Each structure stands twice: as structure tokens, then as C-alpha cells.
Amino acid sequence: QVQLVESGGGLVQAGGSLRLSCAASGGSFRIHAMGWYRQAPGKQRELVATITSGGITNFAGSVQGRFAISRDNAKNTVYLQMNSLKPEDTAVYYCNVDYEVGIWRYDSWGQGTQVTVSS
């Protein structure tokens, strides 16, 4: 089972920036897609951004042009650079990893990190 450790959340003023990190560890595995999701109070969890093993990215329309996702395959780590943050970006952000162990395919979620954007 892959364990994910997230870091980088916090409180920031509107217009500011934060960078989230998520490192995967735990045995022998091959990571495919990595991504970030978020869940605001009273709302469903939603996709923020994903990146494939080949570096193809996908973003939610609400963050397009403000957020960037990248990964370091040597470190099994995915990053989310968040710029021009808005109060509506306030949420718990979760890392998700799609990975393979032998012939089996799994996905794993991080514990979540709080991002709060003040107006």
C-alpha cells in the first residue's frame, strides 16, 4: 500500500501563492497518474489538476492559468503551485496517486492539507 504525505498548506491572503507537495512511499510500485483534488465545506470533492506519467496535464477550469502541476518521478513526488489565490480556493486539498503493484492497479489518497485564502 502506497502512503502519501502532503505538505505545504496554510493561510494566505488573496492574490498570494502556495506550493503543495505530495510524496509517495511504501514498497515497490509503479506510479501512473498523480493529481490533486479539493473539498470545500458543504461541497463535493472536485478535481483540481492531474498529470500523467508522461507529463500530460489537465486542470479544472476554475484554476486554469493560475495553478501548475508538476512531478518528480525520481522522488515519487507531485507538486501543485497555486498562484493568484482566491477565497473560493479555500478547501482541503488531497493528493491522489494511481499506481501499479505487479499486475494489480490501485489508487491512494493523502490525508489532506488545509488551504485557506483570506479576502
N, C-alpha and C positions, 0 to 999 in steps of 0.2 A: 504494500500500500504506500503510495507516494504521499509524503507530508509536505504541506505548503506553509511557508512562513512569510507573512506580509509585513511590510513596514512602510512608513512614510506619510501616514495620515496625520491630520491635525486641524488646527483652526487657522484660517487665513481670511484676509479681507477680500472683498470683491475686487476683481482685477488682478489678484495675485496668482502665484503659481505653487504647485506642489508636485512632487515626484513620488510615485508609489513603486515599490519593488515587491517581487514575489519570487522566492527561491524554492525550488523543488528538491527533495532529497528522499532517500529510502530505498536502497536496493538497486537492482539492475532493471532499467526501464528505458523505453524509447518514447520521447515526447513528440507528439504531433502538434496540434493547435494549442495555443495558450491565449488566455483572454481575461478581460475584466468585465465584471457586472456590478450593478449597484442597486441598492434598495433604499428608498426614502420611506419615512414613516407613513404608514397607511397605503403604501403603493406596492405593486408587484415588482419583483426583481426584474431588471432590464439589462440588456446587453449594452455595454459601453464601447468596447473595441476588442477585436481578436486579431491574431497574427498566426499564420500557418508556419510550418517548419521551413517553408521556402521563402518566408518573408512577406507573403501577401497579407495585406491588412484590410480590415473592414471596420467602419465606425458607425455609431448611431448618428443620425442626422443632427441631433442636438449638440453634439460635441465636435462634429466635423470642422476642421480648420483651427480648433483650439487645443485639442488633445493629440498626443502622438504615442504610439505603442511601438516598443522595440523588444528584442530578446537577445540574450547572450547564451547561445547553445552550449558553450563550454562550461558555463556556470549554471545551466538549467534555470535561468532567471528571466523573468519578463518584467518590463518596466512600463509605467504609464506616466508620461509627462503631461501635466494638466496646466494649461496657461489660460489667462483671461477668465479666471473662475467667476462663476455667478452664484448667487444664493441658491438658485434652483439645482445646482450641482451637489448640494448638501445631501449626503447619503452615507450608508455603509457600503464600502467598496469591497468586492470579493474577487479573488483570483480563481481562475478555473483552468485546469490542465487536462487535456485529452492525451492519454498515454497508453502504451502497449507493453505488456509483460508476456514474453513468449508469444502464444497465439491469441492471448486474451487482450481485449480492449477495455479500458476503464476511463472514468474521469474523476477528478478530485477537486474539492473546494477548499479554499483557505478559510480562516476563521473570521475574516472581515476586518477592515480598518475604517475608522470613522473619519470622514472628511466633512468639515463644517465651514461654510463660507458665509461670513457676516456682511451685511449690506452697509 
